[in-house]
Amino acid sequence: MFTIGLTGGIGSGKSTVAGVLNDLGAKLVDADRVGWEVYRTGTGGYRSVVDEFGEEVVGPDGEIDRKRLGSIVFGDPARMEALTGIVWPLIAGAVADRIGEEAARGTLILVVEAAVLFEAGWENLFDEIWVVTAREEMAVERLISRDGVTAESVLARVAAQIPDEERVRRADAVIDNGGDLTGLRRSVESVWRERTTGKA
């Protein structure tokens, strides 16, 4: 099985690219969704997060409230480091398990969409790393339109990320999402042909 780690900055269009790759025949795993699972009620991750941040991060449904947790850690590097120190290794283990499961099923090409792939040090989980890039102003516009947030809040999130230049330097393939959807699809198809021929 050929495994691809797909990453990029916020608003770059990773999920759109993942959808195109799915259309081309790849099986998808969303590391963010896996991340929700590692601290669901009853897991060791849940207990670790509640022990670290207190019962106030638990919502009315008994699950950890991601927005409440985010409000605690965002803008506080020490608290963010405490959280990622708990959940990133758990997510890596869960993703590795999923990779093993897909290999056993006979999946030929697996794409794992992971926004924090480099930050979390997950490169070794994958055969190749593909990075989606977009100009900052375009990414900001997309997020404002999609999430209804302010430009200031988006720029703060952008500033907290590693820069695209660093991602590109460490990538095996780069997909530029600087135009329309038709152009993006052509770019993805070109990279797919170039990088996956003979892998499936």
Backbone torsions as a table, in degrees:
resi	resn	phi	psi	omega
1	MET	NA	139.7	178.8
2	PHE	-101.2	122.9	-176.2
3	THR	-111.9	135.0	-179.0
4	ILE	-121.3	126.9	170.3
5	GLY	-93.8	119.0	-176.4
6	LEU	-106.4	123.2	-177.7
7	THR	-142.8	175.9	-178.4
8	GLY	163.3	168.4	-179.0
9	GLY	-72.8	169.7	178.0
10	ILE	-63.3	138.3	179.9
11	GLY	77.6	6.0	-177.9
12	SER	-77.5	-22.8	-179.0
13	GLY	101.9	26.3	-179.4
14	LYS	-56.7	-44.8	-176.1
15	SER	-67.2	-35.3	176.5
16	THR	-64.3	-44.8	177.7
17	VAL	-61.9	-41.9	178.4
18	ALA	-59.1	-40.0	178.1
19	GLY	-62.9	-40.4	177.6
20	VAL	-65.1	-42.8	178.9
21	LEU	-62.1	-36.7	175.9
22	ASN	-63.0	-42.4	177.2
23	ASP	-60.7	-32.2	-178.1
24	LEU	-81.5	-7.3	174.9
25	GLY	120.6	-0.7	179.6
26	ALA	-79.8	147.7	169.3
27	LYS	-87.9	140.1	-175.2
28	LEU	-110.9	143.9	167.5
29	VAL	-131.0	131.2	178.4
30	ASP	-99.8	109.7	-177.2
31	ALA	-63.2	-27.8	178.5
32	ASP	-66.3	-40.7	177.5
33	ARG	-68.2	-37.4	173.8
34	VAL	-60.5	-37.7	179.1
35	GLY	-60.3	-36.9	177.1
36	TRP	-63.0	-37.9	-173.9
37	GLU	-69.0	-29.3	-173.5
38	VAL	-75.3	-12.8	172.5
39	TYR	-127.7	34.9	169.2
40	ARG	-67.8	158.5	178.4
41	THR	-53.3	134.6	178.0
42	GLY	94.7	-8.1	178.6
43	THR	-93.4	161.6	174.2
44	GLY	-63.7	-32.6	177.9
45	GLY	-63.7	-40.2	177.5
46	TYR	-58.5	-49.2	-178.0
47	ARG	-62.0	-41.6	-178.9
48	SER	-64.7	-41.8	-179.9
49	VAL	-67.0	-44.0	-179.6
50	VAL	-66.5	-38.7	177.4
51	ASP	-62.0	-36.6	-177.2
52	GLU	-78.8	-40.2	-170.0
53	PHE	-111.5	-9.0	175.9
54	GLY	95.1	163.8	-177.9
55	GLU	-65.7	-15.9	-178.2
56	GLU	-67.1	-14.8	177.8
57	VAL	-85.7	-2.0	178.9
58	VAL	-90.6	127.3	-179.3
59	GLY	-82.5	176.4	-179.5
60	PRO	-58.6	-25.5	-179.1
61	ASP	-85.0	0.7	180.0
62	GLY	88.2	-7.6	176.9
63	GLU	-92.9	160.2	175.5
64	ILE	-67.7	130.2	179.9
65	ASP	-84.0	108.3	-175.0
66	ARG	-62.9	-37.5	179.2
67	LYS	-66.5	-41.9	179.2
68	ARG	-64.3	-43.5	178.0
69	LEU	-63.7	-42.6	179.4
70	GLY	-61.3	-37.3	-180.0
71	SER	-66.2	-25.8	179.2
72	ILE	-77.8	-42.1	-170.7
73	VAL	-92.0	-27.9	-175.3
74	PHE	-69.6	130.8	-178.9
75	GLY	86.4	-0.9	178.5
76	ASP	-124.8	93.0	-173.4
77	PRO	-55.7	-37.3	-178.1
78	ALA	-66.8	-42.4	179.7
79	ARG	-69.8	-37.8	176.9
80	MET	-62.9	-41.7	178.9
81	GLU	-63.6	-37.3	177.7
82	ALA	-63.1	-42.6	-179.7
83	LEU	-67.5	-49.2	-178.1
84	THR	-65.4	-30.6	176.7
85	GLY	-63.5	-27.6	176.6
86	ILE	-82.5	-52.4	-166.7
87	VAL	-87.8	-32.1	-176.8
88	TRP	-60.5	-45.3	177.0
89	PRO	-63.7	-35.3	178.3
90	LEU	-65.4	-41.7	178.8
91	ILE	-65.5	-42.1	178.8
92	ALA	-58.3	-43.4	178.8
93	GLY	-64.3	-41.3	-179.8
94	ALA	-67.2	-40.8	177.8
95	VAL	-64.9	-42.0	177.9
96	ALA	-60.1	-39.2	176.7
97	ASP	-62.5	-43.2	179.8
98	ARG	-63.6	-40.1	178.1
99	ILE	-60.3	-44.0	178.4
100	GLY	-62.7	-40.4	178.9
101	GLU	-64.0	-42.9	-179.0
102	GLU	-68.2	-37.4	176.6
103	ALA	-61.9	-41.7	179.7
104	ALA	-65.9	-29.1	178.7
105	ARG	-78.3	-11.5	-178.7
106	GLY	92.0	13.5	176.4
107	THR	-59.0	136.8	-176.6
108	LEU	-91.8	-44.0	-180.0
109	ILE	-132.1	123.9	-179.1
110	LEU	-118.4	128.1	175.7
111	VAL	-110.2	125.9	175.5
112	VAL	-110.6	113.2	177.9
113	GLU	-81.9	121.0	-173.5
114	ALA	-145.2	104.5	-176.5
115	ALA	-61.6	-36.5	-174.7
116	VAL	-104.1	28.6	-174.8
117	LEU	-51.9	-51.1	-178.4
118	PHE	-72.0	-43.1	-178.5
119	GLU	-60.0	-36.4	-177.1
120	ALA	-86.1	-9.2	179.0
121	GLY	73.5	39.5	-176.6
122	TRP	-97.4	10.0	-174.4
123	GLU	-54.1	-37.7	-174.2
124	ASN	-71.1	-7.2	177.1
125	LEU	-74.8	-16.7	-168.2
126	PHE	-124.4	155.4	174.7
127	ASP	-73.0	-39.2	178.7
128	GLU	-141.1	155.5	175.0
129	ILE	-114.5	124.3	175.6
130	TRP	-111.3	133.4	-176.6
131	VAL	-116.0	133.1	174.8
132	VAL	-99.7	129.5	-179.8
133	THR	-120.3	154.1	174.1
134	ALA	-153.9	148.5	176.3
135	ARG	-60.3	144.1	-174.2
136	GLU	-56.9	-41.1	-177.6
137	GLU	-65.6	-34.6	177.4
138	MET	-68.8	-42.4	179.3
139	ALA	-62.2	-41.6	-179.9
140	VAL	-63.6	-45.1	179.1
141	GLU	-60.3	-42.1	179.7
142	ARG	-61.5	-44.0	-177.1
143	LEU	-69.6	-38.9	177.6
144	ILE	-62.3	-44.1	-179.6
145	SER	-67.7	-41.4	-175.2
146	ARG	-75.4	-44.4	-170.3
147	ASP	-104.5	-8.6	-179.1
148	GLY	66.1	33.3	-178.6
149	VAL	-103.7	171.0	-179.4
150	THR	-83.7	157.3	177.1
151	ALA	-61.2	-37.1	-179.1
152	GLU	-61.6	-43.2	-178.5
153	SER	-68.1	-36.9	178.4
154	VAL	-66.0	-45.0	-179.1
155	LEU	-63.0	-33.8	176.7
156	ALA	-64.8	-39.6	178.3
157	ARG	-68.7	-39.5	178.3
158	VAL	-62.3	-43.1	-177.9
159	ALA	-64.3	-26.0	-178.1
160	ALA	-80.9	-8.5	-178.1
161	GLN	-91.0	165.4	167.7
162	ILE	-72.7	149.4	-176.5
163	PRO	-73.2	156.1	178.8
164	ASP	-57.4	-35.2	-179.1
165	GLU	-57.7	-38.5	179.0
166	GLU	-69.3	-42.6	178.3
167	ARG	-61.1	-46.7	-177.8
168	VAL	-61.2	-40.4	-179.4
169	ARG	-60.4	-31.6	-174.7
170	ARG	-99.9	3.8	-175.1
171	ALA	-90.2	152.5	169.9
172	ASP	-86.9	-28.7	178.2
173	ALA	-147.2	146.5	-179.1
174	VAL	-124.2	131.6	178.4
175	ILE	-114.8	116.3	-177.9
176	ASP	-86.9	118.0	177.9
177	ASN	-105.6	57.9	-176.6
178	GLY	-101.5	4.5	-177.6
179	GLY	-130.3	-142.4	-178.9
180	ASP	-91.9	178.1	-175.7
181	LEU	-64.8	-35.9	179.1
182	THR	-63.2	-44.3	178.7
183	GLY	-65.8	-38.1	178.6
184	LEU	-63.6	-44.7	-180.0
185	ARG	-60.4	-41.2	178.0
186	ARG	-61.6	-42.1	-179.8
187	SER	-63.6	-43.5	-179.8
188	VAL	-64.5	-44.3	-179.8
189	GLU	-61.5	-37.6	179.8
190	SER	-65.6	-46.0	178.3
191	VAL	-64.1	-40.2	179.3
192	TRP	-58.1	-49.2	179.7
193	ARG	-61.5	-42.6	-176.1
194	GLU	-68.0	-42.5	-170.4
195	ARG	-94.5	-21.3	-173.8
196	THR	-109.7	-6.0	178.5
197	THR	-58.0	125.3	-179.5
198	GLY	85.9	-3.4	-179.0
199	LYS	-94.5	-14.6	-178.4
200	ALA	-128.4	NA	NA
